[in-house]
Amino acid sequence: MLKHRRAAVAATLLLALGCQTKAPPSAETATPTAAPAPPQTLDPWVTPPPSPDDPPSDVDNRRRADAMCASVTRAPFFQVEKNGKVNYILGSRHAGVSLAKQPPIVEAKVRSASTVVLETAPDDEADFPEDKSSVPELLGPELWQRYRKLVGPRRADALARKGVLMAHFLMLGMYEDTSQGLDSDIETLAVSLKKATAGLEAEQLQVDLMVSLLDARALRVAVQTSDRNSMQHDTETDVRDYCTGVEKAPGIDAKDRKDMLAAGYSDAEINQIEDKMVFQRNRNWIPKLEQLFAASDVFVVVGADHLPGDKGVLALLTKRGFNVTRVEATAQ
């Protein structure tokens, strides 16, 4: 799913997963939908102005994503060929970028595909475990107050007993435009066209991975090392870099590794996290991709972080005898 660099280590853990699985119930659903009733002396039809402590709205995030990426000018889109069979694989940013922003050839190849392959199949669903643990108790008084300032007091208080995973997602989604999803757009198009579809892994695997990695320890590190300015800057930079084709090394970057080491993680633990969230999954996908690529016109979409590097999907396919070339298509 995910590729997505933020100062917050929790963001690294989730977004680098490359997971397309659905999130827990939206943080918005746990937030009161209406502000407290204004005094009777005020006009009841006038919406109170937003507080400086409020997080950005969905409209703000959509506007920001469109400003950072009106269109994808260099897509991580590759042709994969072996024994005369030609197929395609696209790296995705799971939020903030729609299919409409991709070069036209991307949608054309979805429409002409014999099979559309996603990380998890459209009919595969898994539930997140119920968690009513107290986030203030897990964080402690000082970090809880810092968390409230990061995500906004009203939202934080509404999720105080919704568990650590929901607390992560609320923080991770602060500056993300979740109204635009490339994977979901491709899935919707494939289903509407009655295409054959498949998944590379079970959604339960992705859920279990998020639950195991986005724990209380990771949340404490994220809260300690994050502020709103850096969260916004990193999200904007990541969207812009994806859309302009800036290539980044997969996995956990040097800054996030430094933050994790300072918080008590060992190098061995960080390497294990990195392997679980990216490289192990890459290795597991290769036999399935080889089977799928025995046919032609298969279209695959996975998190962009899974493609590059010597442990990436593209290199692993090359070692298996596939000829991989980038499709140098620009938006029109």
N, C-alpha and C positions, 0 to 999 in steps of 0.2 A: 502498500500500500505502500508515503508515505512520502539520498534524495532529499528529504525535507530537513533542513538544518535550522535549529533554533538554539538559543542560549540555554533554554530549559532542557535538562537531561531527560525529563519525562517526555518532552516532545520528540527527542531523538529516539527514545525507545518505541514510541508508538508509530511515528511517521516512517521510520526506517523499517518497520515491519513490512511495509508494502501491502498491508492488508486491505482488502476491499470489503470485508465483512461489515455488516451493519453495526453501528455504534449502540451502546446502551440507550435507553430512552433519553430523548433529548433533554439537555439541561433546562431548556425552556419549559418543558412540561412540569418541572418541579418548581418553577418560579411562579409566584403569583402573577396572574395575567392582568391584574389591574392594580394601580397604585392605591394607597389608602384614600378614602373619600376626603375631598378637600373641605375646608370649612364652608358652612352654608353661605357665608358672605361672598364666596368666589363663584364665578360662573361655572356650573357643573359640566358644561360642554367644552371647556378649555382644558386641554391636556397640559399638565404641569411640565415645565421645561426639564430636560434631562439633567441629572446631577453630574458633576465632574467625576464622581466615583463610579458612574454607570459604565459598563463595558460597551464597546461599539455595537450598534444594532446590526441586524441582518442586512439592512439597506446599505449601511456604511461599509460592511464587508464586501458586498457585491460591487459597490462602486469602486472600492479599492482594488479588488481583483481585476476588474475590467480596465482600470487605469494601468495596472502593472502588466497586463496581458490582454491586449485587444485581439490578438491572434498569435498562434504559434508559428514562428518564422523558421524554426529548424526543429522538427519533431524527432524524437528518438525512435525512429521508424526504420525497420530493417527487413530486407528480403533474405530469406533462408532457403538455400537450394541444395539438393542432393539427389543424384540419380534421376535428374530431369524433373523432379517434383519441386515446385516453387510455392513457398508459403511466406507469411508475413508475421512479424512480431512488433508490437508497439509498447514502449515504456509509458506508463501513466503517472500523472500526479493526481491523487485520488480526490482532491478538492480544489475548487477555484478555477478549473479549466474544463470547458465543455467540449463535446465533439465538434460543435459548430466552429470552434476556434482552431481546430486542426486543419492542416492543408487538405483540400478537397479529395486528394487521392486516398486519404485514410478512410473516410466514409465510403468511398467507392469500393475499396477493398473489403470493407465489412459487407457491403451489399452483394458483392460477387462471391463471397466466401462460401465454401461448402460446409464449414464448421467454424463456429466462433467459440474460442476458448478463453475463459477467465480464470482468475485464481480459484474461485469457488463457483460451482455451477449455479445457475439461476434458481433451481428448485431445492438447493441445499440450504437449510436454515438451522441455526443453533442459537440457543438462548444464553444470555449472560446470567451467571448465578446471582441470586438475590443477596444483597448485602446491605444491611442496615447499621453497619458499624459507625461509630462516631468519629468523624473526621477531626473535630477539635481535639479529641483525646489522642488520636493517632499522631497528630502534628505537635501537640503541646501548645501552651498559651501563646508564646512568642511567634511561632511559625503560623499558627492559626490566624492571628491578627494580620500577619503579612499576606497570607493567602486571601483574606477578606479584602485587603487593599488591591491585590492583583486582579481578582475576578469581579469585584464589586460586592459590598456588604450584603445587599438584598439577595443576590444569587447564592452567595456562599452560605448564608444562613438557611436558605431554603434547602440546601443540599447537605446540611451539617450531619444528618444521619442517613445519608444515601450511600455511604461506603466510599472506599478509596478509589475505585475505578471511575465512578462518576465524577469524583473530584478531579481526577486526571483529565477526563474528557472535557469538563467545563473549562479547564485551563488551556488545554490544547486547541479548543475551538475558538478562542478569544478573537483572533483576527483571520480566521479561515472563512471563506465563502462556501458554505456547505450546500448552497442552492445549485452549484454547478459541480457535476461529477462525471468525469470522462468514462469511467467504468460503467456507471449506471446508464449513461446515454447509449453506450455500445450495447449493453445488455438489453435495454429497452428496444433498440432498433432491431437487434437480432431476433428477439422474441416476436416482434411485430411482423417480421418477414418470415417467421416460422422456420428459421435456420436451426440446424442441429447445433446444440451447445454442449460444452463440457467444462469441467473444472480440473485444476491441477492438484488441488488438495481439499480436504474437508473443511467446512466452515467451523466445525467444532475445534479443529486444530488451531485456527486463528484465534478463536475465543480463548482457548486454554493458554495460548501463548501470551495474549494480552493480559490475562489475569495473573499469570506467573511473573511477567516482567514489570507491569505497572502496579507495583505493590507500595506499601507505606514508605519503605526506604527510598524508593525512586521518587515518590511524591515529595518527601522532605528535601531531597537534593534539588528537585525542580523549583520548589518554593524558595530555597536558599539562594539559588543562582539566577533567578529571573526577575525582570522588571518589565513593565508594560512597553517601554520604548524599545527594549531589545527584542521583545516578543513580536511587536509590530514590524520592526526593521527586518528581522530574520524571515518572517513570513513573506513580506513583500519581496525581499531579495530572492527567496526560493522560488516564488511564482515567476518572477522576471527571468531568473536563470533557466528555469525549465522551458519557458516559452522561447527563449533565444538560443537554446541549445548549448548552454554552458555545461561542460562535463565535470562531474565531481566524483571523487573516490567513494565507493560504497561503504556502508557501515558507519561506525562511530568516529567522528572527526577528532582532531587533536584537542580542540578547546573542550569539547564535551568529555573526552577522556580525562583531561586535567581536572575538570570539576568533579568527576566521579572518583578519581583517586584522592582528591582533597576531602571528599566526603566519606572515605573509608573503604571504597571498593578496591580490590586488588586487580593487578593487570590480568591475572588468570580469570577472575570473575568477569571483567569487561570483555575479554576475548570470547568467553563462553556465551555471553549475552549477544555479542555481535554475530557469532556463528549460528546461534539459535534463530535469530530474527532475520538473517539474510542468507548466509552461505549454506547452511544445512538445507534450507528450503530450496535453494538453487539446485543443489545436488539431487534432491529428491524429485525435482521436476523433469530432469533430463530424460530418464527412461520413458516417461509419459509423453514428452514432446517428440522423442524419436518415433514412437508408435503413431502419434498423430501426424507427423510429417512424412509418413509413408504414403500419404495421400497428397493431393494438391489443393491449393486455394484454402488452406487453413489459416485463420486469422487469430492471433494470440495477443492478449493484452495483460500485462503484469506491471507491478510497480516499477518505476524507472530505475530505482536503486538496485534492482535485481539484474540489470543487464550488463553494466560495465565491469572492468577489472578482470584480473586473471582467475578469480573465483566466480565471475559472473556468468550468467546464462549464455551470453554470446560466445565467450571464450570456451566454455564447456561444450557447446555445440560444435564449435570449430574443431576441437580435439576429437570429436566423433565423426569428422569428415564432412561436415556441412560447410558450404561456402556462404558466408554472411557478409552482406554489403548494405551500407546505409542508403536509404531512399532519400536522395537530396531533393525534397519537394518543399516549396515555400507556399505560404498562404496566398490565396488569390482574392 
